[in-house]
Amino acid sequence: MVMEKEKGSELVSLCIEAACASRESVEKWRMQRRSLGRLPAHLADSLLRRLIRRRLLFPSLLEVFKYNVEAIDLRGENSVDAEWMAYLGAFRCLFSLNIADCHRVTSSALWALTGMTCLKELDLSRCLKVTDAGIKHLVSISTLEKLSLSETGVTENGIALLSSLKILSVLDLGGLPVTDLVLIALQVLTKLEYLDLWGSRISNSGVAVLQMFPRLSFLNLAWTSVTKMPNISSLECLNLSNCTINSMLEGNEDKAPLAKISLSGSTFMNEAEAFLYIETSFLSFLDVSNSSLKRFSFLSQMKALEHLNVSSSTMGDDTVEMVACIGANLRNLNLSDTRVSSAGVGILAGHLPNLEILSLSGTSIDDYAISYISTMPSLKVIDLSNTEIKGFIQQVGAETDFVLSLTALQSLSHLERLNLEQTQVRDATICPLSTFKELSHLSLRSASLTDLSLDHLSSLSKLTSLCVRDAVLTNSGLGSFKPPATLKLLDLHGGWLLTEDAILQFCKMHPQIEVMHELIIISPSDQIGSNRPSPSKICLRASLVNKKQDQIPISEYFLDQRLKYDREELLALQYSSLYVALPQDSDVQDVLGSR
């Protein structure tokens, strides 16, 4: 039975793929309206989504889906206008419509949706031409439960009209001029569970009205002038990012069962009392990144935390002990751009048994931190970008005895993602990565990497995404690279020696891989047949091809290796294997290259 279902699923996928192969194939079946009208909803939805991705959908084609499609996502489609809306308004079973970022949708175009009887979810975010006039059309849809109007042209008058949508449970008014008076008008929406008011004109006086929403569990007041947040007993998720905070959830009522708090970029007027009234037993998510906090003693009470973001804060080795004392349940820890050093990571060693994601990007850590990181057995994602990592440690008292520091990470049996961009690793020091059997995403960015690095990474059997940016790769090295069978994405940006022909040849040999480079971008969907890239689908950056070399934008971290060679040697490098032709770097290369 299972095998029959799998075969049936494969057959359906093949049929849908064939139906969306080209405009010609679409024209062949679009006339079979009676058959399409009987297509099950989930298959109709799948077919429609595929047409949207392939840019094969046009207004009149929508008509064949009006009896069975239940959800449509057209966000970002600039062609969507009044004609599209006219067809969408005739859909009989449509309960979810997303036309966010469709900038040609106007208030008058929304008239087509008037009186729809099944529509429950509507997203108009960033449809700038939708104004109060459009709201007058929407209030006739009594079935609406979720409505997003973020960053539209709606004013406080139009917002007040929403009070007639009695069953709304989700309302996104982010970036709109919601005032205290408007909020009073909306208090009749007693079923609201999610309310987004970022960037609104709510004040400390008006925020008290929020206590009149008995089911409110999510509230976003980021970028507002609110400084005193009253206690809302049903609240589970609160966002006060980029606010000036005096007190939060102060009150005599039952404490809110908060699970998530976002305070990124906020300024605290009274650090000692900022977290005094918060019930910490349920709190699993805390973001205080880029905030003014200088003391972190409050963390000791947050034993249930699973996600902690203190990036771009004053957190350092002197306060990281507060993280260690609550580390038992932590799964995601972001220490990027803090004052934490390798010594601070050492304080955390042995205290984070369940940590899965660790970011130390932009810190001053060096290779000694890697051995401490290896004591965190559950790690799946590690970000060490923009650090002092070199990939080796020189033994104390020895001039020529080096240890490959990345070897310590071999004990992390669950490691799937590793970011080593903008570090000082070289070809010889990334050798240990070849044994990381679970690694699926690897990011490298260094002018010290050559063809030899690609050779090291060929053995990563589960690698699906590989980024080797700003490396000195040659045409010969790319041609001889044997990518893992699982590889789907190869990012070669900054590889200045590579030519268009060499990249095209690689794509021909490996049509399943999406290749990214300044000269060309080819994805698997752009292939014709099994191994030939389509010239019409290739996205050439002609301006980059025609510019003089000194006009091509170069990363601020890029080390121009061309300075080592004269003109004849430079031209020869395009067609020779770099790790054979290049003189090896001194120091670590001389020592490690012989091992």
C-alpha positions in Angstrom: 0.0 0.0 0.0 2.8 2.4 0.9 4.6 1.6 -2.4 1.4 2.3 -4.3 1.0 5.7 -2.7 4.6 6.6 -3.4 4.2 5.6 -7.0 1.0 7.6 -7.2 2.7 10.6 -5.7 5.6 10.4 -8.2 3.1 10.1 -11.1 1.2 13.2 -9.9 4.5 15.1 -9.5 5.5 14.2 -13.1 2.1 15.2 -14.4 2.3 18.6 -12.7 5.8 19.1 -13.9 4.8 18.3 -17.4 1.8 20.7 -17.2 4.1 23.5 -16.1 7.0 22.9 -18.5 6.3 25.8 -20.8 3.6 28.3 -22.0 2.9 25.9 -24.8 2.0 23.0 -22.4 -0.2 25.4 -20.4 -2.1 26.3 -23.5 -2.7 22.7 -24.3 -4.5 21.8 -21.0 -6.1 25.2 -20.0 -9.1 24.6 -22.4 -10.1 21.4 -20.4 -12.0 23.5 -17.8 -14.5 20.8 -16.8 -11.7 18.4 -15.9 -9.8 21.0 -14.1 -12.9 22.0 -12.1 -13.0 18.5 -10.7 -9.3 18.5 -9.7 -8.9 17.9 -5.9 -8.1 21.0 -3.9 -4.6 19.9 -2.9 -3.6 19.1 -6.5 -5.0 22.3 -7.8 -3.1 24.2 -5.1 0.1 22.4 -6.1 -0.4 23.1 -9.8 -1.1 26.8 -9.2 2.0 27.2 -7.0 4.2 25.7 -9.7 2.8 28.0 -12.3 3.5 31.0 -10.0 7.1 29.9 -9.5 7.6 29.4 -13.2 6.1 32.8 -14.0 3.5 31.1 -16.2 0.4 32.4 -14.5 -1.6 35.1 -16.1 -5.0 36.6 -15.1 -7.4 34.7 -17.4 -5.7 31.4 -16.5 -6.9 32.0 -12.9 -10.5 31.3 -14.0 -9.8 27.5 -14.3 -8.9 27.3 -10.6 -11.9 29.2 -9.2 -13.8 26.2 -8.1 -11.2 24.3 -6.1 -8.1 26.4 -5.0 -8.3 27.3 -1.4 -5.0 29.3 -0.8 -3.1 31.6 -3.1 0.2 33.3 -2.4 1.1 36.0 -4.9 3.4 38.1 -2.6 5.9 40.2 -4.5 4.3 39.6 -7.9 4.4 43.1 -9.4 2.1 42.2 -12.3 -0.9 41.7 -9.9 -3.4 44.5 -10.5 -7.1 45.1 -10.8 -7.5 42.5 -13.5 -6.0 39.8 -11.4 -8.2 40.9 -8.4 -11.3 40.6 -10.6 -10.6 36.9 -11.2 -9.6 36.3 -7.6 -12.8 37.7 -6.3 -14.7 35.0 -8.1 -13.0 32.1 -6.3 -15.6 30.0 -4.5 -13.4 28.2 -1.9 -10.6 30.7 -1.3 -9.9 31.1 2.4 -6.3 32.5 2.2 -5.0 35.2 -0.1 -1.6 36.8 0.2 -0.8 39.7 -2.1 1.8 41.4 0.1 4.2 43.6 -1.7 2.0 43.7 -4.8 2.5 47.4 -5.5 -0.1 47.7 -8.3 -3.0 46.7 -6.1 -5.1 49.7 -5.3 -8.1 50.4 -3.1 -10.5 50.2 -6.1 -9.0 46.8 -7.1 -10.2 45.4 -3.7 -13.8 46.0 -4.7 -13.6 42.6 -6.4 -13.3 41.0 -2.9 -16.5 42.6 -1.6 -18.8 40.1 0.1 -16.6 37.0 -0.3 -18.0 34.3 2.0 -15.0 31.9 2.6 -12.1 34.3 2.8 -10.5 34.1 6.3 -7.0 35.3 5.8 -5.9 38.4 3.8 -2.4 39.9 3.7 -2.0 43.3 2.1 1.3 44.3 3.7 3.2 47.0 1.9 0.5 47.5 -0.8 1.1 51.2 -0.7 -1.9 52.2 -2.9 -4.4 50.6 -0.5 -6.0 53.4 1.5 -9.1 54.0 3.7 -11.3 53.5 0.6 -10.0 49.9 0.3 -10.9 49.2 3.9 -14.5 50.1 3.1 -14.6 47.2 0.7 -12.9 44.8 3.2 -15.3 45.3 6.0 -18.0 43.6 4.0 -16.0 40.3 4.4 -17.5 39.2 7.7 -15.5 35.9 7.6 -12.1 37.6 8.0 -10.1 36.2 10.9 -6.6 37.3 9.9 -5.8 40.7 8.3 -2.4 42.3 7.6 -2.3 45.9 6.6 1.3 46.7 7.6 2.9 49.7 5.8 -0.1 50.5 3.6 -1.7 53.9 3.0 -4.4 53.4 5.6 -5.0 56.2 8.1 -6.4 56.2 11.6 -9.9 56.7 10.1 -9.7 53.6 8.0 -8.3 51.6 11.0 -11.3 52.6 13.1 -13.6 50.9 10.4 -12.0 47.6 11.3 -14.1 47.5 14.5 -16.9 45.9 12.5 -14.8 42.7 11.8 -15.9 41.1 15.0 -14.2 37.7 14.6 -10.7 39.0 13.9 -8.0 37.1 15.8 -4.9 38.4 14.0 -4.5 42.0 13.1 -1.2 43.5 11.8 -1.2 47.3 11.7 2.6 47.7 11.8 3.8 51.1 10.6 0.4 52.6 10.6 -0.7 55.8 12.5 -2.6 53.9 15.2 -3.4 56.4 18.0 -4.8 56.0 21.5 -8.3 56.9 20.3 -8.2 54.4 17.5 -7.2 51.7 19.9 -10.2 52.5 22.0 -12.4 52.0 19.0 -10.9 48.6 18.4 -11.4 47.3 21.9 -14.7 45.7 20.7 -12.5 43.1 18.9 -12.5 40.8 21.9 -11.3 37.7 20.0 -7.9 39.3 19.1 -5.0 37.1 19.9 -2.3 38.7 17.8 -1.8 42.5 17.5 1.1 44.2 15.8 1.4 47.9 16.4 5.1 48.5 15.7 5.9 52.1 14.8 2.4 53.3 15.9 1.5 56.5 17.9 0.5 54.6 21.0 1.4 56.3 24.3 1.6 55.1 27.9 -2.0 56.4 28.3 -3.4 54.4 25.4 -1.5 51.2 26.1 -3.7 50.6 29.1 -6.6 49.8 26.6 -4.7 46.7 25.7 -5.9 45.1 28.9 -9.4 45.1 27.4 -8.4 42.3 25.0 -8.9 39.2 27.0 -7.3 36.7 24.6 -4.3 38.8 23.5 -1.2 36.5 23.5 1.1 38.3 21.0 1.8 42.1 21.1 4.4 44.1 19.1 5.0 47.6 20.3 8.5 48.0 18.8 9.5 51.5 17.7 6.8 53.2 19.8 7.0 55.8 22.6 5.7 53.3 25.2 7.9 53.3 28.3 5.6 51.6 30.8 4.1 48.3 29.8 1.1 47.3 32.0 0.5 43.7 33.0 -1.7 41.8 30.5 -2.5 38.4 32.1 -2.9 36.5 28.8 0.3 37.8 27.1 2.8 35.1 25.9 4.9 37.1 23.4 6.0 40.7 23.8 8.1 42.9 21.5 9.4 46.2 22.9 12.4 46.5 20.6 13.9 49.9 20.1 11.9 51.4 22.9 13.0 53.4 26.0 11.8 51.1 28.9 11.1 52.2 32.4 9.0 49.2 33.6 7.4 46.1 32.1 4.3 44.2 33.2 4.0 46.0 36.5 0.7 45.2 38.2 -1.1 43.3 41.0 -2.9 40.9 38.7 -1.7 37.4 37.8 1.7 37.6 36.0 1.6 37.1 32.3 2.8 33.7 31.2 5.4 35.2 28.9 7.3 32.7 26.7 9.1 35.2 24.4 10.4 38.7 25.0 12.2 40.8 22.3 14.0 43.9 23.6 16.5 44.4 20.8 17.9 47.9 20.6 16.1 49.0 23.7 17.3 51.6 26.2 16.7 50.7 29.9 16.1 53.6 32.3 16.1 51.4 35.4 18.0 48.1 34.8 17.5 46.9 38.4 13.7 46.8 38.0 13.4 46.1 34.3 12.7 42.4 34.8 11.4 42.6 38.3 7.7 41.8 37.4 8.3 39.2 34.8 7.2 35.6 35.4 10.4 33.7 34.4 9.2 30.1 34.8 7.7 30.0 31.3 10.3 32.3 29.5 12.0 30.4 26.8 13.1 33.2 24.4 14.9 36.4 25.2 16.5 38.9 22.8 18.4 41.8 24.4 20.8 42.3 21.4 22.1 45.8 20.8 20.5 47.0 24.0 21.9 49.3 26.7 22.1 46.6 29.3 25.3 46.5 31.3 24.5 44.1 34.0 23.1 40.6 33.4 22.4 39.3 36.9 18.7 39.0 35.9 19.6 36.0 33.8 20.2 33.8 36.9 16.4 33.7 37.4 15.6 32.5 33.8 16.3 28.8 34.1 13.9 27.8 31.4 15.6 29.9 28.6 16.2 28.0 25.4 17.0 31.0 23.1 19.2 33.8 24.3 20.5 36.6 22.0 22.9 39.1 23.6 24.7 40.0 20.4 26.1 43.5 20.1 25.8 44.0 23.8 28.3 44.7 26.6 28.4 41.0 27.5 32.0 40.0 28.1 34.1 37.4 30.0 33.2 39.1 33.3 29.5 38.5 32.8 29.3 35.4 30.7 29.1 33.3 33.9 25.5 34.4 34.1 24.9 32.5 30.9 26.7 29.4 32.2 24.5 29.2 35.3 21.3 28.9 33.1 22.9 26.8 30.3 21.1 23.5 31.0 18.2 24.2 28.7 19.8 26.6 26.2 19.5 25.5 22.6 20.4 28.8 20.8 23.0 31.2 22.0 24.1 34.3 20.1 27.2 36.0 21.4 28.1 37.8 18.2 29.9 41.1 18.4 30.3 41.0 22.1 33.4 41.3 24.3 33.6 37.5 24.9 37.0 36.0 24.2 38.3 32.4 24.2 38.6 32.6 28.0 34.8 33.4 28.2 34.0 30.5 26.0 36.0 28.4 28.4 33.7 29.5 31.2 30.8 28.1 29.2 32.5 24.8 28.6 30.6 21.9 30.2 27.5 24.0 31.0 25.6 23.8 27.7 24.7 20.2 27.1 21.7 20.9 24.9 23.0 23.8 22.9 22.3 23.3 19.1 23.1 26.8 17.7 26.1 28.9 18.7 27.2 32.2 17.1 30.5 33.9 18.1 30.8 36.0 14.9 32.7 39.2 15.3 34.2 38.3 18.7 38.0 38.2 19.5 38.1 34.4 20.0 41.0 32.4 18.6 41.7 28.7 18.0 41.8 28.0 21.7 38.0 28.5 21.8 37.5 25.6 19.5 38.5 23.0 22.1 35.9 24.5 24.5 33.2 24.5 21.8 33.9 20.8 21.3 32.5 20.2 24.9 29.0 21.2 23.7 27.9 17.8 22.4 24.5 18.8 20.8 25.8 21.5 18.5 24.3 21.5 15.0 25.2 25.1 13.9 28.3 27.1 14.6 29.2 30.6 13.4 32.8 31.5 13.8 32.9 34.2 11.0 34.9 37.4 11.5 37.1 36.0 14.3 40.8 35.3 14.9 40.5 31.6 14.0 43.5 30.4 12.0 42.9 26.7 12.0 46.0 25.7 14.0 47.6 26.2 17.4 51.3 26.3 17.9 52.5 24.2 20.8 53.9 26.1 23.7 57.7 26.1 23.6 57.8 24.6 20.1 58.7 26.6 17.0 57.6 24.2 14.4 55.0 21.9 16.1 51.4 22.8 15.1 48.1 21.2 15.9 45.1 21.6 13.6 42.5 23.2 15.9 39.4 22.2 13.8 40.2 18.6 14.5 38.5 19.1 17.9 35.1 19.6 16.2 35.2 16.1 14.9 33.6 15.0 18.3 30.5 17.0 17.4 28.5 14.2 15.7 25.5 16.4 15.0 27.3 19.3 13.4 25.4 20.3 10.2 26.4 24.0 9.5 29.7 25.7 10.0 30.6 29.3 9.1 34.3 30.2 8.8 34.0 33.2 6.6 36.5 36.1 7.2 38.8 33.9 9.3 42.4 33.2 8.7 42.0 29.5 7.7 44.1 28.2 4.8 44.1 25.1 2.6 46.1 22.9 5.0 44.2 23.9 8.1 40.7 22.9 6.8 41.8 19.3 6.2 39.9 18.1 9.3 36.6 19.2 7.7 36.8 16.4 5.2 35.8 13.9 8.0 32.7 15.8 9.1 30.1 13.3 7.8 27.0 15.2 8.9 28.1 18.6 7.6 25.5 19.9 5.1 26.3 23.7 4.9 29.8 25.1 4.9 30.8 28.8 4.4 34.4 29.8 3.7 35.7 33.2 2.6 39.4 33.9 2.5 41.9 35.0 -0.1 44.3 32.3 1.3 42.2 29.4 0.0 42.9 27.7 -3.4 41.9 24.7 -5.5 43.3 22.5 -2.8 40.4 23.4 -0.5 37.9 22.1 -3.0 39.8 18.8 -3.1 39.6 18.5 0.7 35.8 19.0 0.6 35.0 16.5 -2.0 34.5 13.7 0.6 31.7 15.5 2.5 29.0 13.0 1.7 26.0 15.1 3.0 27.1 18.6 1.8 24.3 20.4 0.1 25.6 24.0 0.2 29.2 25.2 -0.2 30.4 28.8 -0.1 34.0 29.4 -1.1 34.2 33.2 -1.6 37.1 35.4 -2.5 39.3 32.3 -3.0 42.1 32.0 -5.6 40.4 29.3 -7.6 41.5 28.4 -11.2 39.6 27.0 -14.1 41.6 23.8 -13.9 40.8 23.5 -10.2 37.1 23.9 -10.7 37.1 21.5 -13.7 38.8 18.8 -11.6 36.5 19.4 -8.5 34.4 16.3 -7.8 31.5 17.7 -5.8 29.5 15.5 -3.4 26.4 13.9 -5.0 24.3 15.8 -2.5 25.6 19.3 -3.4 22.8 21.7 -4.6 24.4 25.2 -4.2 28.0 26.3 -4.9 28.8 30.0 -4.2 32.1 31.1 -5.9 31.7 34.9 -5.6 35.0 36.7 -5.6 36.8 34.0 -7.6 38.5 36.5 -9.9 40.6 33.9 -11.8 37.5 31.9 -12.9 36.2 32.5 -16.4 32.7 32.3 -17.8 33.5 29.4 -20.0 35.0 27.4 -17.1 31.9 28.0 -15.0 29.6 27.0 -17.8 31.5 23.8 -18.4 31.2 22.9 -14.7 27.4 23.5 -14.9 27.2 21.3 -17.9 29.0 18.5 -16.0 26.9 19.0 -12.8 23.4 20.3 -13.9 21.9 19.6 -10.5 24.0 22.3 -8.8 23.1 26.0 -8.6 26.3 28.0 -9.2 26.7 31.6 -8.1 29.4 33.9 -9.4 29.7 37.6 -10.5 29.8 36.5 -14.1 27.0 34.0 -14.1 24.2 32.4 -12.0 22.7 29.1 -13.1 20.1 27.1 -11.2 19.0 23.5 -11.8 15.6 24.8 -13.2 17.6 26.6 -15.9 19.0 23.4 -17.4 17.8 22.0 -20.8 17.9 18.3 -20.9 20.3 16.5 -18.6 23.5 18.5 -19.0 23.1 21.6 -21.1 22.5 25.0 -19.6 20.0 27.2 -21.4 21.6 30.3 -22.9 18.3 32.2 -22.5 18.2 31.4 -18.8 21.8 32.3 -17.9 21.9 35.5 -15.9 25.0 37.2 -17.1 26.3 40.3 -15.3 27.3 42.0 -18.5 28.3 45.2 -16.8 30.8 43.3 -14.7 32.1 41.4 -17.8 32.7 44.7 -19.7 34.1 46.7 -16.8 37.8 47.2 -16.4 39.3 45.1 -13.7 39.9 48.1 -11.4 36.2 49.0 -11.6 34.9 45.6 -10.3 33.7 45.9 -6.7 36.1 44.1 -4.4 35.4 43.0 -0.8 37.1 45.2 1.8 38.7 42.1 3.2 40.0 40.9 -0.2 43.7 40.3 -0.4 44.8 40.7 -4.0 47.0 37.7 -4.7 47.8 38.9 -8.2 50.5 41.1 -6.7 52.7 38.0 -6.5 52.9 37.4 -10.2 53.9 39.2 -13.4 51.5 39.3 -16.4 52.6 36.1 -18.0 52.4 34.1 -14.8 48.9 35.5 -14.0 47.5 34.5 -17.4 49.0 31.0 -17.0 47.2 30.5 -13.7 43.8 30.5 -15.3 44.6 27.1 -16.9 46.8 25.5 -14.3 46.0 23.8 -10.9 46.6 26.5 -8.3 47.8 24.4 -5.5 50.5 23.0 -7.8 51.5 26.3 -9.4 51.4 28.6 -6.4 54.3 28.8 -4.0 53.0 27.6 -0.7 52.6 30.1 2.1 55.3 29.9 4.7 54.9 29.1 8.3 51.9 26.8 8.7 51.9 25.6 5.1 55.5 24.4 5.3 54.9 22.5 8.5 51.4 21.1 7.8 51.9 20.4 4.1 54.2 17.5 4.9 51.9 15.8 7.3 
